[in-house]
Amino acid sequence: MSDWTNIIDAATTNDPLSGAINTPIQLSSTFSQKSFDEFGEYDYARSGNPTRDAGEKAVAQLEHGNYGYLFSTGMAAISSVLFTLSAGDHIVVSKHVYGGTFRVLEDVLPRWGITHDFVDFSDLAAIEKAIKPETKALYIETPSNPVLNITDIRAVVGIAKKHQLFTIADNTFLSPFLQKPLDLGVDIVVHSATKFLAGHSDILAGAVVVNDKKLADQIYFVQNAVGATLSVFDTWLLLRGIKTLGVRMTHSSESAYKIAEHLEAHEKVSNVLYPGLKTHKGYEIHASQAKNGGAVLSFDVGSQENAKKVVESLHIPVFSVSLGAVETIISYPPKMSHAELNVDELAKCGITPGLLRFSVGLEDADDLIADLDSALALI
Ligand SMILES: *Cc1c(COP(=O)(O)O)cnc(C)c1O
């Protein structure tokens, strides 16, 4: 089935009771049981409820996985996956990982005896070197935030298989419409569904998708035990958002490519980071594992002062954190997503003082380019 048909098939239901094609919002924390000895499919809504079930089946279907789980935020989803590890376990993580994931790995898990090493995942030899006898998993994020570094998913899966580790991939930046890590051999896909999957800057949500029943059981156990589940209302909004995932990703990624090409030729821009450009150092690998470059790019305007001027002069984009929505969002990583890093740490991650991140929405690409041109003319 084509991805287009798959999206609509996954996000619409045929309610057996009424025939409603939208998933019913079933607000019930508890479910009555058939008899003293015979219990139904649902008992208490943290353990499972029909609305969340429909959303979980949908994200699983989109990622070509067997089992999906929905959480209250992306961080709840990622943390719940990491909570399947035990004291003494070790994990090797891409050094360009999302800031919230960095914080859980640095400041929460070590207190429980779960340790990690950050490695540049474009250096496969460095990944192998970081693997210890107690290593259990490799953690991929591609493209990474905000410098859009590319990891060779198949190669990392190959290393993991050799050492009998499992792989986790954060697929937030592309969504399953553009990249499906499970098809490339990854064991666990995680999402901030807050971004492209929901797509409207309205809800916070997280998703986990796996193929293996044993892994699925472990993740379900943590989901039910810790309890950071997605609410019924938010699941409904997520399903509604997913229905337009294909058209949103297509429009936004086509615009992002156009804008990236334009900025690359612009005299006021010193560097454009976009994996859909042939000049990007990860272009070949990215093209082998994803449909296109996605809807997020970063570009360097030379200095913090210039970045401030550009942000203040733009009319169309919203200046805020987050990404993956219908409106174009511009953010300044050194003061937003990466505010906790000092100048040296920022430089190590390639986050230069003039770097702006641009998540392209559904506006007209030419309008965005004209807006960027007038702002860049002022620096
Ligand atoms: C936003 C984001 C997260 C965290 O998700 P929340 O929904 O904000 O908790 C994780 N990974 C990536 C790549 C993100 O962009």
The ligand as an SDF file (V2000), in Angstrom:
LIG
                    3D

 15 15  0  0  0  0  0  0  0  0999 V2000
   10.6640   17.8800   20.6440 C   0  0  0  0  0  0  0  0  0  0  0  0
   11.5540   16.6910   20.5070 C   0  0  0  0  0  0  0  0  0  0  0  0
   11.5940   15.6930   21.4980 C   0  0  0  0  0  0  0  0  0  0  0  0
   10.8220   15.7980   22.7980 C   0  0  0  0  0  0  0  0  0  0  0  0
    9.4520   15.7360   22.6040 O   0  0  0  0  0  0  0  0  0  0  0  0
    8.3610   16.4700   23.5570 P   0  0  0  0  0  0  0  0  0  0  0  0
    7.0890   16.1260   22.8910 O   0  0  0  0  0  0  0  0  0  0  0  0
    8.7030   17.9270   23.5440 O   0  0  0  0  0  0  0  0  0  0  0  0
    8.5220   15.8890   24.9170 O   0  0  0  0  0  0  0  0  0  0  0  0
   12.3980   14.5840   21.2740 C   0  0  0  0  0  0  0  0  0  0  0  0
   13.1460   14.4610   20.1560 N   0  0  0  0  0  0  0  0  0  0  0  0
   13.1520   15.4080   19.2030 C   0  0  0  0  0  0  0  0  0  0  0  0
   13.9990   15.2140   17.9950 C   0  0  0  0  0  0  0  0  0  0  0  0
   12.3630   16.5490   19.3330 C   0  0  0  0  0  0  0  0  0  0  0  0
   12.3800   17.4910   18.3770 O   0  0  0  0  0  0  0  0  0  0  0  0
  1  2  1  0
  2  3  1  0
  2 14  2  0
  3  4  1  0
  3 10  2  0
  4  5  1  0
  5  6  1  0
  6  7  2  0
  6  8  1  0
  6  9  1  0
 10 11  1  0
 11 12  2  0
 12 13  1  0
 12 14  1  0
 14 15  1  0
M  END
$$$$
